Amino acid sequence: MKLIKSVKNIIVYGSTIALIGSGIGFHSEMRQPVDENATMTDYLIGAHRGDSSLAIENTKESIVLASENNEVDYIEVDVRMSLDGKLYLSHDDDVLTANGNQNISEMMSADIEASSFIYVKDEKVNYFDLIFDKDGREMLRRIRGLNGDSYSIISLSDAMKLFGDKKILLDLKFGDNVLRYVDSLKKFFKEKDTSNIVFQSDDPTSLLYFKSEMPDAFCSILVRDEESLKYIDYFDGIGIRKDVVDKEFVAEAINQNKLVLVWTIKSKQDLDKVTEELDDNCDDVVYITDYPDIISKALKKNR
């Protein structure tokens, strides 16, 4: 089995190297996945894992709340694969059940759908900044409010019925079996319209392989450091961590008709720092946040 896995990894990485060398389709005709005139505000808001401060992230409830929020333009969710190849929403592979911790990648779909899970989140925020602001105190209340609650894990199939007219950000959690994961995605989206979907990942090699298998897919690379900004050359968009945002880089990306997302805005202090750095381009990016209502209000005030 180890030999088979090694051979599969060679295939994936070999395909990626070939794609980088040839530059197939990634440097030309970059396009927007959606009609820009359809936005509801002058700025763009992405609901991180659904409206995840009001309901448990990646659940039916969080998606519905985000889909009903007129301030939200994009809804972001995380996609993982079960042991039998079915796609589910969950940021982490390791999840807590009444019987202890389990891995989604090692669970059969029937077991996932029959199980109740317990939400546990170790949220790292600057509490000192929050307590001196009315909206900050509300954020703090929400952070504390969901821990320990039970929830169900929803399939991608069921989730796709809930987004309404929002644009969709699918964060691809490839796991250890990239080939099988991509094959499951191909089968799922076969003959489906993906023009309203952005496929994103922080794994450039696997995302390039996915792009080779689904060449019409609009793909965005997530970057956590300045060194990784170079990967934008191979993708249609880029998701930049808030502390890596650079005004000149963002301006050039926008000039190249790239989609630019900034993640994850956790407070108004985060927002102020990002918008100050972005300057004239502060209306040209998507702000990914757990608090779309509060951050939207702050953006209006800033404008």
C-alpha positions as a Markdown table, in Angstrom:
| # | Residue | x | y | z |
|---|---|---|---|---|
| 1 | Met | 0.0 | 0.0 | 0.0 |
| 2 | Lys | 2.9 | 2.4 | 0.8 |
| 3 | Leu | 4.3 | 1.7 | -2.7 |
| 4 | Ile | 0.9 | 2.5 | -4.3 |
| 5 | Lys | 0.6 | 5.7 | -2.3 |
| 6 | Ser | 4.1 | 6.8 | -3.4 |
| 7 | Val | 3.4 | 6.1 | -7.0 |
| 8 | Lys | 0.2 | 8.2 | -6.7 |
| 9 | Asn | 2.1 | 11.1 | -5.2 |
| 10 | Ile | 4.7 | 10.9 | -8.0 |
| 11 | Ile | 1.8 | 11.2 | -10.5 |
| 12 | Val | 0.3 | 14.2 | -8.8 |
| 13 | Tyr | 3.6 | 16.1 | -8.4 |
| 14 | Gly | 4.7 | 15.1 | -11.9 |
| 15 | Ser | 1.5 | 16.5 | -13.3 |
| 16 | Thr | 2.1 | 19.7 | -11.3 |
| 17 | Ile | 5.6 | 20.2 | -12.6 |
| 18 | Ala | 4.5 | 19.7 | -16.1 |
| 19 | Leu | 1.7 | 22.3 | -15.7 |
| 20 | Ile | 4.1 | 24.8 | -14.2 |
| 21 | Gly | 6.6 | 24.2 | -17.0 |
| 22 | Ser | 4.0 | 24.6 | -19.8 |
| 23 | Gly | 1.9 | 27.4 | -18.1 |
| 24 | Ile | -1.2 | 25.8 | -19.5 |
| 25 | Gly | -4.0 | 28.3 | -19.3 |
| 26 | Phe | -3.0 | 29.8 | -16.0 |
| 27 | His | -1.3 | 33.0 | -17.3 |
| 28 | Ser | -3.8 | 34.2 | -19.8 |
| 29 | Glu | -7.5 | 35.1 | -20.0 |
| 30 | Met | -7.9 | 35.4 | -16.2 |
| 31 | Arg | -11.6 | 35.8 | -15.6 |
| 32 | Gln | -14.0 | 36.8 | -12.9 |
| 33 | Pro | -16.3 | 33.9 | -11.9 |
| 34 | Val | -19.3 | 36.1 | -11.4 |
| 35 | Asp | -21.0 | 39.2 | -12.6 |
| 36 | Glu | -19.4 | 42.1 | -10.6 |
| 37 | Asn | -22.5 | 44.2 | -11.1 |
| 38 | Ala | -24.4 | 41.7 | -8.9 |
| 39 | Thr | -22.7 | 42.9 | -5.7 |
| 40 | Met | -25.1 | 44.3 | -3.1 |
| 41 | Thr | -22.6 | 46.9 | -1.6 |
| 42 | Asp | -19.6 | 48.9 | -2.8 |
| 43 | Tyr | -17.4 | 46.5 | -0.9 |
| 44 | Leu | -17.4 | 42.7 | -0.8 |
| 45 | Ile | -17.9 | 40.5 | 2.3 |
| 46 | Gly | -17.2 | 36.8 | 2.6 |
| 47 | Ala | -18.9 | 34.9 | 5.5 |
| 48 | His | -16.1 | 32.7 | 6.9 |
| 49 | Arg | -17.5 | 29.1 | 7.2 |
| 50 | Gly | -20.9 | 30.5 | 6.9 |
| 51 | Asp | -22.1 | 33.1 | 9.5 |
| 52 | Ser | -19.9 | 31.4 | 12.0 |
| 53 | Ser | -20.2 | 33.7 | 14.9 |
| 54 | Leu | -24.0 | 33.2 | 15.1 |
| 55 | Ala | -24.1 | 29.5 | 14.4 |
| 56 | Ile | -21.5 | 26.7 | 14.4 |
| 57 | Glu | -19.2 | 26.9 | 11.4 |
| 58 | Asn | -19.8 | 24.9 | 8.3 |
| 59 | Thr | -23.3 | 23.8 | 9.4 |
| 60 | Lys | -26.7 | 24.2 | 7.7 |
| 61 | Glu | -27.6 | 26.9 | 10.2 |
| 62 | Ser | -24.5 | 29.0 | 9.5 |
| 63 | Ile | -24.9 | 28.8 | 5.7 |
| 64 | Val | -28.6 | 29.7 | 5.9 |
| 65 | Leu | -27.8 | 32.7 | 8.1 |
| 66 | Ala | -25.2 | 33.9 | 5.6 |
| 67 | Ser | -27.4 | 33.3 | 2.6 |
| 68 | Glu | -30.1 | 35.5 | 4.2 |
| 69 | Asn | -27.7 | 38.3 | 5.0 |
| 70 | Asn | -27.9 | 41.0 | 2.4 |
| 71 | Glu | -24.4 | 42.3 | 3.3 |
| 72 | Val | -22.8 | 38.9 | 2.4 |
| 73 | Asp | -21.5 | 38.4 | -1.2 |
| 74 | Tyr | -19.5 | 35.2 | -0.7 |
| 75 | Ile | -20.0 | 32.2 | 1.6 |
| 76 | Glu | -16.9 | 30.2 | 2.4 |
| 77 | Val | -17.0 | 26.6 | 3.6 |
| 78 | Asp | -14.4 | 23.8 | 4.0 |
| 79 | Val | -14.7 | 20.5 | 2.1 |
| 80 | Arg | -13.4 | 17.1 | 3.3 |
| 81 | Met | -13.8 | 13.5 | 2.1 |
| 82 | Ser | -15.0 | 10.6 | 4.1 |
| 83 | Leu | -13.4 | 7.1 | 4.0 |
| 84 | Asp | -15.9 | 6.0 | 1.3 |
| 85 | Gly | -15.3 | 9.1 | -0.9 |
| 86 | Lys | -18.3 | 11.3 | 0.0 |
| 87 | Leu | -17.7 | 15.1 | 0.5 |
| 88 | Tyr | -18.6 | 16.8 | 3.7 |
| 89 | Leu | -18.2 | 20.3 | 5.3 |
| 90 | Ser | -15.6 | 20.5 | 8.1 |
| 91 | His | -12.6 | 22.6 | 8.6 |
| 92 | Asp | -10.8 | 20.0 | 10.8 |
| 93 | Asp | -10.4 | 16.3 | 10.1 |
| 94 | Asp | -10.2 | 15.6 | 13.8 |
| 95 | Val | -13.7 | 16.0 | 15.3 |
| 96 | Leu | -15.2 | 15.4 | 18.7 |
| 97 | Thr | -18.1 | 12.9 | 19.2 |
| 98 | Ala | -19.8 | 11.6 | 22.3 |
| 99 | Asn | -17.4 | 8.6 | 21.9 |
| 100 | Gly | -14.3 | 10.7 | 21.7 |
| 101 | Asn | -12.2 | 12.1 | 18.9 |
| 102 | Gln | -12.5 | 10.7 | 15.4 |
| 103 | Asn | -11.2 | 11.6 | 12.0 |
| 104 | Ile | -13.7 | 12.4 | 9.2 |
| 105 | Ser | -11.2 | 10.8 | 6.7 |
| 106 | Glu | -11.5 | 7.5 | 8.6 |
| 107 | Met | -15.3 | 7.6 | 9.0 |
| 108 | Met | -17.8 | 6.1 | 6.6 |
| 109 | Ser | -20.5 | 8.5 | 5.3 |
| 110 | Ala | -23.3 | 6.6 | 7.1 |
| 111 | Asp | -21.5 | 7.0 | 10.4 |
| 112 | Ile | -20.9 | 10.7 | 9.8 |
| 113 | Glu | -24.5 | 11.3 | 9.0 |
| 114 | Ala | -25.7 | 9.3 | 12.1 |
| 115 | Ser | -23.3 | 11.0 | 14.5 |
| 116 | Ser | -23.7 | 14.0 | 16.7 |
| 117 | Phe | -20.6 | 16.2 | 17.1 |
| 118 | Ile | -19.5 | 18.6 | 19.9 |
| 119 | Tyr | -18.1 | 22.0 | 18.9 |
| 120 | Val | -14.9 | 22.9 | 20.5 |
| 121 | Lys | -13.0 | 26.0 | 19.3 |
| 122 | Asp | -9.8 | 27.5 | 20.8 |
| 123 | Glu | -10.3 | 31.1 | 19.5 |
| 124 | Lys | -7.1 | 33.2 | 19.6 |
| 125 | Val | -8.1 | 36.9 | 19.6 |
| 126 | Asn | -7.0 | 40.0 | 21.3 |
| 127 | Tyr | -9.5 | 40.2 | 24.1 |
| 128 | Phe | -8.0 | 43.4 | 25.4 |
| 129 | Asp | -8.9 | 45.2 | 22.2 |
| 130 | Leu | -12.5 | 43.8 | 22.2 |
| 131 | Ile | -13.6 | 44.8 | 25.7 |
| 132 | Phe | -13.3 | 48.5 | 25.1 |
| 133 | Asp | -15.7 | 48.6 | 22.2 |
| 134 | Lys | -19.4 | 47.8 | 22.1 |
| 135 | Asp | -19.1 | 45.7 | 18.9 |
| 136 | Gly | -16.0 | 44.1 | 20.4 |
| 137 | Arg | -17.9 | 43.0 | 23.5 |
| 138 | Glu | -20.5 | 41.5 | 21.2 |
| 139 | Met | -17.8 | 39.6 | 19.3 |
| 140 | Leu | -16.5 | 38.3 | 22.6 |
| 141 | Arg | -20.0 | 37.1 | 23.7 |
| 142 | Arg | -20.3 | 35.2 | 20.4 |
| 143 | Ile | -16.9 | 33.6 | 20.8 |
| 144 | Arg | -17.9 | 32.2 | 24.1 |
| 145 | Gly | -21.4 | 31.2 | 23.1 |
| 146 | Leu | -21.0 | 28.3 | 20.8 |
| 147 | Asn | -18.4 | 26.1 | 22.5 |
| 148 | Gly | -19.8 | 22.9 | 23.8 |
| 149 | Asp | -22.9 | 22.9 | 21.6 |
| 150 | Ser | -23.8 | 19.8 | 19.5 |
| 151 | Tyr | -24.1 | 19.9 | 15.7 |
| 152 | Ser | -24.4 | 17.7 | 12.6 |
| 153 | Ile | -22.0 | 17.6 | 9.7 |
| 154 | Ile | -23.6 | 18.4 | 6.4 |
| 155 | Ser | -22.7 | 16.9 | 3.0 |
| 156 | Leu | -21.6 | 19.1 | 0.2 |
| 157 | Ser | -24.5 | 17.9 | -1.8 |
| 158 | Asp | -27.0 | 19.2 | 0.8 |
| 159 | Ala | -25.0 | 22.4 | 1.4 |
| 160 | Met | -25.2 | 23.3 | -2.3 |
| 161 | Lys | -28.9 | 23.7 | -2.0 |
| 162 | Leu | -28.6 | 26.4 | 0.7 |
| 163 | Phe | -26.3 | 29.1 | -0.8 |
| 164 | Gly | -29.1 | 30.9 | -2.7 |
| 165 | Asp | -27.7 | 33.6 | -5.0 |
| 166 | Lys | -24.4 | 34.0 | -3.0 |
| 167 | Lys | -21.1 | 33.3 | -4.6 |
| 168 | Ile | -19.4 | 30.2 | -3.1 |
| 169 | Leu | -15.9 | 29.7 | -1.8 |
| 170 | Leu | -15.0 | 26.1 | -1.4 |
| 171 | Asp | -11.8 | 25.6 | 0.6 |
| 172 | Leu | -10.5 | 22.3 | -0.5 |
| 173 | Lys | -9.0 | 20.1 | 2.2 |
| 174 | Phe | -7.2 | 17.5 | 0.0 |
| 175 | Gly | -6.0 | 15.3 | 2.8 |
| 176 | Asp | -3.5 | 12.4 | 2.2 |
| 177 | Asn | -5.3 | 11.0 | -0.9 |
| 178 | Val | -5.2 | 13.8 | -3.4 |
| 179 | Leu | -6.1 | 11.7 | -6.4 |
| 180 | Arg | -9.2 | 10.2 | -4.9 |
| 181 | Tyr | -10.3 | 13.6 | -3.4 |
| 182 | Val | -10.0 | 15.3 | -6.8 |
| 183 | Asp | -11.8 | 12.4 | -8.5 |
| 184 | Ser | -14.6 | 12.8 | -6.0 |
| 185 | Leu | -14.9 | 16.5 | -6.8 |
| 186 | Lys | -14.9 | 15.8 | -10.5 |
| 187 | Lys | -17.7 | 13.3 | -10.2 |
| 188 | Phe | -19.7 | 15.6 | -7.9 |
| 189 | Phe | -19.4 | 18.6 | -10.3 |
| 190 | Lys | -19.8 | 16.7 | -13.5 |
| 191 | Glu | -22.3 | 18.6 | -15.7 |
| 192 | Lys | -22.9 | 21.1 | -12.9 |
| 193 | Asp | -22.4 | 24.8 | -13.4 |
| 194 | Thr | -19.4 | 26.0 | -11.4 |
| 195 | Ser | -19.3 | 29.6 | -12.7 |
| 196 | Asn | -20.4 | 30.9 | -9.3 |
| 197 | Ile | -17.8 | 28.9 | -7.4 |
| 198 | Val | -14.2 | 29.8 | -6.3 |
| 199 | Phe | -12.1 | 26.7 | -5.5 |
| 200 | Gln | -9.3 | 27.6 | -3.0 |
| 201 | Ser | -6.6 | 25.9 | -1.1 |
| 202 | Asp | -3.3 | 26.7 | 0.7 |
| 203 | Asp | -1.7 | 23.7 | -1.0 |
| 204 | Pro | -0.4 | 24.9 | -4.4 |
| 205 | Thr | 0.7 | 21.5 | -5.7 |
| 206 | Ser | -2.7 | 19.8 | -5.1 |
| 207 | Leu | -4.6 | 22.9 | -6.3 |
| 208 | Leu | -2.6 | 22.8 | -9.6 |
| 209 | Tyr | -3.4 | 19.2 | -10.0 |
| 210 | Phe | -7.1 | 19.9 | -9.3 |
| 211 | Lys | -6.9 | 22.7 | -11.9 |
| 212 | Ser | -5.4 | 20.2 | -14.5 |
| 213 | Glu | -8.3 | 17.9 | -13.9 |
| 214 | Met | -11.0 | 20.6 | -13.9 |
| 215 | Pro | -9.5 | 23.3 | -16.2 |
| 216 | Asp | -12.6 | 25.4 | -16.2 |
| 217 | Ala | -12.6 | 25.8 | -12.5 |
| 218 | Phe | -11.8 | 29.2 | -11.0 |
| 219 | Cys | -9.0 | 28.7 | -8.5 |
| 220 | Ser | -7.6 | 30.9 | -5.8 |
| 221 | Ile | -4.4 | 30.2 | -3.8 |
| 222 | Leu | -4.4 | 30.9 | -0.1 |
| 223 | Val | -1.1 | 32.4 | 1.2 |
| 224 | Arg | 0.2 | 32.8 | 4.7 |
| 225 | Asp | 3.6 | 34.5 | 4.0 |
| 226 | Glu | 5.2 | 36.9 | 1.5 |
| 227 | Glu | 7.2 | 34.1 | -0.2 |
| 228 | Ser | 3.9 | 32.4 | -1.2 |
| 229 | Leu | 2.6 | 35.5 | -3.0 |
| 230 | Lys | 4.5 | 34.2 | -6.1 |
| 231 | Tyr | 1.9 | 31.5 | -6.6 |
| 232 | Ile | -0.7 | 33.9 | -7.9 |
| 233 | Asp | 0.9 | 33.6 | -11.4 |
| 234 | Tyr | -0.7 | 30.1 | -11.7 |
| 235 | Phe | -4.2 | 30.9 | -10.4 |
| 236 | Asp | -7.2 | 33.1 | -11.0 |
| 237 | Gly | -7.2 | 34.6 | -7.5 |
| 238 | Ile | -5.4 | 34.9 | -4.2 |
| 239 | Gly | -6.5 | 34.8 | -0.6 |
| 240 | Ile | -4.0 | 36.8 | 1.5 |
| 241 | Arg | -3.7 | 36.5 | 5.3 |
| 242 | Lys | -4.5 | 39.8 | 6.8 |
| 243 | Asp | -0.9 | 40.4 | 8.2 |
| 244 | Val | 0.6 | 39.7 | 4.7 |
| 245 | Val | -1.5 | 42.3 | 2.8 |
| 246 | Asp | 0.7 | 44.6 | 0.7 |
| 247 | Lys | -0.7 | 47.6 | -1.1 |
| 248 | Glu | 1.5 | 47.4 | -4.2 |
| 249 | Phe | 1.0 | 43.6 | -4.6 |
| 250 | Val | -2.8 | 43.9 | -4.3 |
| 251 | Ala | -2.9 | 46.8 | -6.7 |
| 252 | Glu | -0.9 | 44.8 | -9.3 |
| 253 | Ala | -3.1 | 41.7 | -8.8 |
| 254 | Ile | -6.2 | 43.7 | -9.3 |
| 255 | Asn | -4.7 | 45.3 | -12.4 |
| 256 | Gln | -4.2 | 41.7 | -13.7 |
| 257 | Asn | -8.0 | 41.1 | -13.1 |
| 258 | Lys | -7.2 | 38.7 | -10.3 |
| 259 | Leu | -9.7 | 38.1 | -7.5 |
| 260 | Val | -8.2 | 39.2 | -4.1 |
| 261 | Leu | -9.5 | 38.0 | -0.8 |
| 262 | Val | -8.2 | 39.0 | 2.7 |
| 263 | Trp | -8.6 | 36.5 | 5.6 |
| 264 | Thr | -9.6 | 36.3 | 8.3 |
| 265 | Ile | -10.9 | 39.7 | 9.7 |
| 266 | Lys | -11.6 | 39.0 | 13.4 |
| 267 | Ser | -12.1 | 42.5 | 14.7 |
| 268 | Lys | -12.5 | 46.1 | 13.7 |
| 269 | Gln | -8.8 | 46.6 | 14.6 |
| 270 | Asp | -8.0 | 44.0 | 12.0 |
| 271 | Leu | -10.1 | 45.8 | 9.5 |
| 272 | Asp | -8.6 | 49.2 | 10.2 |
| 273 | Lys | -5.1 | 47.9 | 9.7 |
| 274 | Val | -6.0 | 46.2 | 6.4 |
| 275 | Thr | -8.0 | 49.1 | 4.9 |
| 276 | Glu | -5.2 | 51.5 | 5.8 |
| 277 | Glu | -2.7 | 49.3 | 4.0 |
| 278 | Leu | -4.9 | 48.8 | 1.0 |
| 279 | Asp | -5.6 | 52.5 | 0.6 |
| 280 | Asp | -7.4 | 53.1 | -2.7 |
| 281 | Asn | -8.0 | 49.4 | -3.3 |
| 282 | Cys | -9.9 | 48.9 | -0.1 |
| 283 | Asp | -13.2 | 48.5 | -2.1 |
| 284 | Asp | -11.6 | 46.0 | -4.5 |
| 285 | Val | -11.0 | 43.0 | -2.3 |
| 286 | Val | -13.3 | 40.5 | -0.5 |
| 287 | Tyr | -13.1 | 40.7 | 3.3 |
| 288 | Ile | -13.4 | 37.2 | 4.8 |
| 289 | Thr | -14.8 | 37.4 | 8.3 |
| 290 | Asp | -16.7 | 35.5 | 11.0 |
| 291 | Tyr | -18.7 | 38.7 | 11.7 |
| 292 | Pro | -20.2 | 39.9 | 8.4 |
| 293 | Asp | -22.8 | 42.1 | 10.2 |
| 294 | Ile | -20.3 | 43.9 | 12.4 |
| 295 | Ile | -17.5 | 44.2 | 9.8 |
| 296 | Ser | -20.0 | 45.4 | 7.2 |
| 297 | Lys | -21.1 | 48.1 | 9.6 |
| 298 | Ala | -17.5 | 49.1 | 10.3 |
| 299 | Leu | -16.8 | 49.3 | 6.5 |
| 300 | Lys | -19.7 | 51.6 | 6.0 |
| 301 | Lys | -18.5 | 53.8 | 8.9 |
| 302 | Asn | -14.9 | 53.8 | 7.5 |
| 303 | Arg | -16.2 | 54.9 | 4.0 |
